[in-house]
Amino acid sequence: MKILLFQLIGLGGPQLYLAQLAKALSKNNDVVVLLGSHLYDEKHYGDCNAKIILINTTRSYFQMFLKLINPMTYFSILKQISHESPDVIHLVFEDLISGILFFLLGFKYKKLIFTEHDPSFHIGDAFIVRLNQYSAKLLARYAADAIIVHGNNQKNILLEKGVHPQKIHCMPHGDFSYYAKWIDEITEEKNP
């Protein structure tokens, strides 16, 4: 089976999640990772058998907005995906460009999976970030044949938002041991 995983934004946890998922799936499948160039870290993919395709991206919202309004962005990425001819497409982390792409892919591909890490907004997210995520999630939820969440609370939030229960699949998150290397650097704050 050929699986295409893609993620254009999402430094940190989602970035590591994708690398671990690619490693695990590539043991028994043909895996292609379509990845935002600013997310690629060679040490995360060292022993991974997946094919990595980097898409020119940046951390800047303004520059990503310029990519969002450029039709060539979509044409180029859709052409690359079509060239790979995957059996399954899995959106690992959402942004508006990915949401639009995922929605468009729904017209050609019938096995679309979306991992929704956070069905709710984070406290303190800027309005533009919330708008981006809200729009991307709506498009991805609509196009997805299956939505993966990592807990019953997240599943319940999606059910409250009207997502069909048969679409939602609750799975354990995976390995957090990568973060253990910083355990000694954590200091507790004391109240004055």
C-alpha positions in Angstrom: 0.0 0.0 0.0 1.3 3.5 -0.8 0.6 6.1 1.9 1.2 9.8 1.5 1.6 11.7 4.7 1.6 15.5 4.5 2.2 18.5 6.8 3.1 22.0 5.8 3.2 23.7 9.3 3.4 22.6 12.9 6.9 22.8 14.5 7.5 20.7 17.7 5.1 18.0 18.6 3.3 17.6 15.3 6.7 17.6 13.5 7.9 14.7 15.7 4.6 12.9 15.4 4.8 12.9 11.6 8.4 11.5 11.8 7.4 8.7 14.2 4.3 7.9 12.1 6.4 7.8 8.9 9.0 5.5 10.5 6.3 3.1 11.8 4.3 2.9 8.6 7.3 2.6 6.3 8.3 -0.7 7.9 5.4 -2.4 6.0 4.3 0.1 3.4 5.5 2.4 0.7 5.4 5.8 2.4 5.9 9.3 0.9 6.1 12.3 3.2 5.2 15.7 1.8 6.7 18.1 4.3 7.0 21.8 4.7 10.8 22.6 4.2 11.1 24.5 7.5 9.9 21.4 9.4 12.5 19.0 8.0 15.1 17.8 10.5 17.3 15.1 9.2 17.9 13.5 12.6 14.1 12.8 12.9 14.1 10.7 9.7 17.6 9.1 10.0 16.4 5.4 10.0 13.1 6.0 8.1 12.4 4.3 4.8 10.0 6.9 3.6 10.5 9.1 0.5 10.7 12.7 1.7 9.5 15.5 -0.6 10.1 19.0 0.7 7.6 21.8 -0.1 9.0 25.4 0.1 7.4 26.8 3.3 8.2 29.3 6.0 7.2 30.1 9.6 6.0 33.5 8.6 2.2 33.8 8.4 2.5 36.7 5.9 4.6 34.6 3.5 2.3 31.6 3.9 -0.6 33.9 3.2 1.1 34.9 -0.1 1.4 31.2 -0.9 -2.3 30.7 0.0 -3.5 33.2 -2.6 -1.3 31.8 -5.3 -3.0 29.2 -7.4 0.3 27.8 -8.5 0.9 26.6 -4.9 -2.0 24.2 -5.2 -1.3 23.2 -8.8 2.3 22.3 -7.9 1.5 20.3 -4.8 -1.5 18.5 -6.4 0.7 17.6 -9.3 3.3 16.1 -7.0 0.7 14.1 -5.1 -0.8 12.9 -8.4 2.6 11.8 -9.6 3.1 9.7 -6.4 -0.3 8.0 -7.0 -1.0 7.1 -3.3 -3.7 4.7 -2.1 -4.2 6.6 1.1 -3.6 10.3 1.9 -3.1 11.3 5.6 -3.1 15.0 6.6 -1.2 15.0 9.9 -1.5 18.7 10.9 -3.8 21.3 9.5 -3.3 24.8 8.1 -5.5 26.6 5.5 -3.3 25.6 2.5 -3.4 21.9 3.6 -7.1 22.1 4.3 -7.9 23.4 0.8 -5.6 20.8 -0.7 -7.2 18.0 1.3 -10.6 19.2 0.3 -9.6 19.2 -3.4 -8.0 15.8 -3.1 -11.4 14.5 -1.9 -12.6 14.7 -5.5 -10.0 12.3 -6.8 -9.0 10.1 -3.8 -11.4 8.1 -1.6 -9.1 7.2 1.3 -8.4 10.4 3.2 -7.4 10.4 6.8 -7.0 13.5 9.0 -5.4 13.5 12.5 -7.0 16.2 14.5 -4.6 16.8 17.4 -6.6 19.7 19.0 -10.4 20.0 18.2 -10.5 23.1 20.4 -8.5 26.3 20.2 -5.5 27.0 22.5 -5.9 29.8 25.0 -4.0 32.8 23.8 -4.1 31.9 20.1 -4.3 35.1 17.9 -7.4 35.7 15.9 -5.6 35.0 12.6 -4.3 31.7 13.9 -7.8 30.7 15.1 -9.4 31.7 11.7 -6.7 29.7 9.9 -7.2 26.6 12.0 -11.0 26.9 12.1 -11.2 27.1 8.3 -8.6 24.3 7.8 -10.4 22.0 10.2 -13.8 22.5 8.6 -12.4 21.6 5.2 -10.4 18.6 6.5 -13.3 17.2 8.6 -15.6 17.4 5.6 -13.2 15.8 3.1 -11.9 13.1 5.5 -13.1 9.5 5.4 -11.6 9.0 8.8 -10.5 11.4 11.6 -8.0 10.2 14.2 -8.0 11.7 17.7 -5.9 10.9 20.7 -8.4 10.7 23.5 -12.1 10.3 24.3 -12.3 14.0 25.3 -11.3 15.0 21.8 -13.7 12.5 20.3 -16.6 14.0 22.4 -15.7 17.5 21.3 -15.9 16.4 17.6 -19.2 14.7 18.3 -20.5 17.9 19.9 -19.4 19.8 16.7 -21.6 17.4 14.6 -18.9 15.1 13.2 -20.4 11.7 12.3 -19.4 9.1 15.0 -18.3 6.5 12.3 -15.7 9.0 11.0 -13.9 9.3 14.4 -11.3 6.9 15.5 -9.7 7.2 18.9 -6.0 5.9 19.1 -3.2 6.3 21.6 -0.9 9.2 20.9 2.4 7.4 20.6 5.9 7.8 22.0 6.7 10.9 24.1 10.1 9.7 25.1 11.8 12.2 22.8 10.9 15.0 25.3 12.7 13.1 28.2 16.0 14.7 27.2 14.8 18.0 28.7 13.5 16.6 32.0 16.5 17.9 34.0 16.1 21.4 32.5 12.6 21.8 34.0 12.7 24.0 37.1 9.7 24.5 39.3 8.7 28.1 39.9 8.2 29.1 43.6 5.5 31.5 44.7 7.1 34.6 46.3 
